[in-house]
Amino acid sequence: MDKLLEKLREPFAREELEFRVGAISREKMEGLALAYVQARAIQNRLDEIFGIDGWTVTYKEVSAGFICSLSIKINDRWITKEDGASMTEYESIKGGISNAFKRVASSGFGIGRYLYKAKNKWYPIRQQGKGYTFIVEPELELEDNTLTFKKSKKEEESKVVGSSKIVIEFGKYKGLTLQEIYDKDINYIKYLKANAKDKKILQGCVELIA
């Protein structure tokens, strides 16, 4: 059973994680990154561990939401857990069903529960339609530091190479690259991070002082 729980609660691969904008700063320049996984990632995990005939799910509509019952077959015995979620603003029925499924997978069987321990981290955002999207990809880090997604060696090298090619065409450091400015005056990089409108400059600054 311990090995089974370990497989269920295993962190998802980095590419399976997604982030949505939670709270927004007063200046509407930064947003709180909330990590989550799509329902299909959880479905894939259940298929891999129990097989397509080793788990089943049912839904019951309640006032303004849904109750999801997730049953898993363990040692020829069906174990069922329930949890619910309200309808969402966008695609209300589909969103409510999906959220109810993800909640019972987490509360009942521990799948993805570690995401609730994510540190509150803010990232630059821009408006997209009626909502907001992140300018740079957020990184997951847990409050207890049991899991941190680190950049690969290749990503770290590309960070330096990228910042060495971005040349500033204004201000007191006109003609210098971001990397050169960083080596001379990190506070100016912080200033650019807070005020730059150019997406490449902003992303370069964020990567340099991450």
C-alpha positions as CSV (number, residue, x, y, z in Angstrom):
1,M,0.0,0.0,0.0
2,D,2.9,2.4,0.8
3,K,4.4,1.9,-2.7
4,L,0.9,2.5,-4.2
5,L,0.4,5.7,-2.3
6,E,3.9,6.8,-3.4
7,K,3.1,6.3,-7.0
8,L,-0.2,8.1,-6.7
9,R,1.4,11.1,-4.9
10,E,4.5,11.3,-7.1
11,P,5.0,14.8,-8.4
12,F,4.0,15.4,-12.0
13,A,6.6,16.0,-14.7
14,R,7.5,19.6,-15.3
15,E,5.8,19.7,-18.7
16,E,2.5,18.5,-17.2
17,L,2.3,21.5,-14.9
18,E,0.4,24.6,-15.9
19,F,-0.1,28.0,-14.2
20,R,-2.9,30.4,-14.1
21,V,-2.9,34.0,-12.9
22,G,-4.4,34.3,-9.4
23,A,-4.3,37.7,-7.6
24,I,-3.0,40.7,-9.5
25,S,-0.8,43.5,-8.2
26,R,-2.3,47.0,-7.8
27,E,-0.3,48.2,-10.8
28,K,-1.5,45.2,-12.8
29,M,2.1,44.4,-13.7
30,E,2.5,41.2,-11.8
31,G,0.3,38.2,-11.0
32,L,0.3,35.4,-8.5
33,A,1.2,32.1,-10.1
34,L,-1.2,29.2,-9.2
35,A,0.1,25.8,-10.3
36,Y,-2.3,23.0,-11.5
37,V,-2.5,20.0,-13.8
38,Q,-5.2,19.2,-16.3
39,A,-7.7,16.4,-15.6
40,R,-6.2,14.3,-18.4
41,A,-2.8,14.2,-16.5
42,I,-4.6,12.6,-13.6
43,Q,-6.5,10.3,-15.8
44,N,-3.3,9.1,-17.5
45,R,-1.8,8.4,-14.0
46,L,-4.8,6.3,-13.0
47,D,-4.6,4.4,-16.3
48,E,-0.9,3.7,-15.8
49,I,-1.3,2.5,-12.2
50,F,-4.6,0.7,-12.3
51,G,-5.4,0.1,-16.0
52,I,-8.4,1.4,-17.8
53,D,-10.6,-1.0,-16.0
54,G,-9.2,-0.4,-12.6
55,W,-10.9,2.9,-11.8
56,T,-14.2,4.6,-12.5
57,V,-15.8,8.0,-11.9
58,T,-19.4,9.2,-11.6
59,Y,-20.9,12.7,-11.1
60,K,-23.9,14.1,-9.3
61,E,-25.2,17.6,-9.9
62,V,-25.9,19.6,-6.8
63,S,-26.8,23.2,-6.3
64,A,-24.5,25.3,-8.5
65,G,-21.9,22.5,-8.8
66,F,-21.1,18.8,-8.9
67,I,-20.0,16.0,-6.6
68,C,-17.5,13.6,-8.1
69,S,-17.2,10.0,-6.9
70,L,-13.8,8.4,-7.8
71,S,-13.5,4.6,-7.3
72,I,-10.3,2.7,-7.5
73,K,-9.9,-1.0,-7.4
74,I,-7.2,-2.1,-5.0
75,N,-6.6,-5.8,-4.2
76,D,-10.0,-6.7,-5.8
77,R,-11.7,-4.2,-3.5
78,W,-13.3,-0.9,-4.8
79,I,-12.5,2.1,-2.7
80,T,-14.6,5.2,-3.3
81,K,-13.9,8.9,-2.3
82,E,-16.0,12.0,-3.0
83,D,-15.5,15.7,-3.3
84,G,-17.2,18.5,-5.1
85,A,-16.7,21.8,-6.9
86,S,-18.9,24.7,-8.0
87,M,-19.5,25.6,-11.7
88,T,-16.9,27.8,-13.3
89,E,-17.4,31.2,-15.0
90,Y,-16.0,29.8,-18.3
91,E,-17.6,26.6,-19.7
92,S,-19.5,26.3,-16.4
93,I,-20.5,22.6,-16.6
94,K,-17.3,21.2,-18.1
95,G,-15.2,23.3,-15.7
96,G,-17.2,22.3,-12.6
97,I,-17.0,18.6,-13.5
98,S,-13.2,18.8,-14.2
99,N,-12.6,20.7,-10.9
100,A,-14.6,18.2,-8.9
101,F,-12.6,15.3,-10.4
102,K,-9.3,17.0,-9.6
103,R,-10.4,17.8,-6.1
104,V,-11.4,14.2,-5.2
105,A,-8.2,12.9,-6.8
106,S,-6.3,15.2,-4.5
107,S,-8.3,15.0,-1.3
108,G,-9.2,11.4,-1.6
109,F,-6.0,9.8,-3.0
110,G,-3.3,12.4,-2.7
111,I,-2.8,13.0,-6.5
112,G,-1.3,16.4,-6.9
113,R,-1.9,17.4,-3.3
114,Y,1.7,18.7,-3.0
115,L,0.7,21.6,-5.3
116,Y,-1.2,23.1,-2.3
117,K,2.2,23.6,-0.7
118,A,3.5,25.9,-3.5
119,K,5.2,29.1,-2.5
120,N,3.4,32.3,-3.4
121,K,5.5,33.7,-6.3
122,W,4.7,36.7,-8.5
123,Y,5.6,37.1,-12.1
124,P,5.2,39.8,-14.8
125,I,1.9,39.6,-16.7
126,R,0.2,41.2,-19.6
127,Q,-3.4,41.5,-20.5
128,Q,-4.8,39.0,-23.0
129,G,-8.5,39.5,-23.9
130,K,-10.4,39.9,-20.7
131,G,-7.8,38.1,-18.6
132,Y,-4.1,38.1,-18.0
133,T,-1.2,35.8,-19.0
134,F,2.3,35.4,-17.8
135,I,5.1,37.0,-19.8
136,V,7.7,34.5,-18.5
137,E,7.0,30.9,-17.5
138,P,6.6,30.5,-13.7
139,E,8.6,28.0,-11.7
140,L,7.2,25.7,-9.0
141,E,8.8,25.8,-5.5
142,L,7.2,24.3,-2.4
143,E,7.0,25.9,1.0
144,D,8.9,23.0,2.7
145,N,11.5,23.0,-0.1
146,T,10.9,19.3,-0.7
147,L,10.6,20.0,-4.4
148,T,12.0,22.7,-6.6
149,F,12.1,22.7,-10.4
150,K,15.6,23.9,-11.2
151,K,16.7,25.1,-14.7
152,S,18.7,22.6,-16.6
153,K,22.3,23.3,-17.4
154,K,21.3,24.0,-21.0
155,E,18.7,26.6,-19.8
156,E,21.2,28.3,-17.5
157,E,23.7,28.6,-20.4
158,S,21.0,29.9,-22.7
159,K,20.1,32.5,-20.1
160,V,23.6,33.9,-20.2
161,V,23.8,33.8,-24.0
162,G,20.4,35.4,-24.4
163,S,21.2,38.3,-22.0
164,S,24.5,38.8,-23.7
165,K,22.8,39.5,-27.0
166,I,20.1,42.0,-25.8
167,V,21.5,45.5,-26.2
168,I,20.0,48.5,-24.5
169,E,19.4,51.4,-26.9
170,F,18.5,54.0,-24.2
171,G,19.5,55.4,-20.9
172,K,22.9,55.7,-19.2
173,Y,23.9,52.2,-20.3
174,K,23.0,52.6,-23.9
175,G,25.0,50.2,-26.1
176,L,25.6,47.7,-23.4
177,T,24.1,44.2,-23.2
178,L,21.9,43.2,-20.2
179,Q,24.6,40.8,-19.1
180,E,27.2,43.7,-19.1
181,I,24.8,45.9,-17.2
182,Y,24.1,43.1,-14.7
183,D,27.8,42.8,-14.0
184,K,28.1,46.5,-13.4
185,D,24.8,47.6,-11.8
186,I,22.3,45.0,-10.7
187,N,20.0,47.7,-9.4
188,Y,19.5,49.0,-13.0
189,I,18.5,45.5,-14.0
190,K,15.9,45.6,-11.2
191,Y,14.7,49.0,-12.5
192,L,14.3,47.6,-16.0
193,K,12.5,44.6,-14.7
194,A,9.9,46.9,-13.0
195,N,9.6,49.4,-15.9
196,A,10.6,47.9,-19.2
197,K,7.8,47.6,-21.8
198,D,9.9,45.5,-24.2
199,K,9.1,41.8,-23.7
200,K,12.6,40.6,-24.5
201,I,14.2,43.1,-22.1
202,L,11.7,42.2,-19.4
203,Q,12.2,38.5,-19.7
204,G,16.0,38.9,-19.9
205,C,16.0,40.9,-16.6
206,V,13.7,38.4,-14.9
207,E,16.0,35.5,-15.9
208,L,19.1,37.4,-14.7
209,I,17.9,38.1,-11.2
210,A,15.8,34.9,-10.8
